[in-house]
C-alpha cells in the first residue's frame, strides 16, 4: 500500500452483498460499526478476512488498494455497545412484556 497522509482503517469482511457493474460490494465491520466497500471483481475477498484500506467519510468506500492483515484480534472487528448487557436484557424483556399485553388486549373482545 502506498505511504501517504490519508487515513487507513482495518475492516473485517462480513459479507458479500451484490455486484455493481465491475465491482463487488462488501459489508465491512470494525468496532465503530459497519460500512460498505466496493472492490473490483478481479479481487475476491472472503468472509472473515481483515483488510486495511483507505477510509472514506462518505458512506461507501471505493477500495482501489488494500492490504491483508494476518494477525488480528477478532473482538476488534465486531461492533459493540457500551451499555451493560443487563440494561439491554431488561429493555428487551420490557418490550416483549408490552407486546404480550397488547396481544392479550386485542384478543379479548
Order of alpha helices (4+ residues) and beta strands (2+ residues): beta-beta-beta-beta-beta-beta-alpha
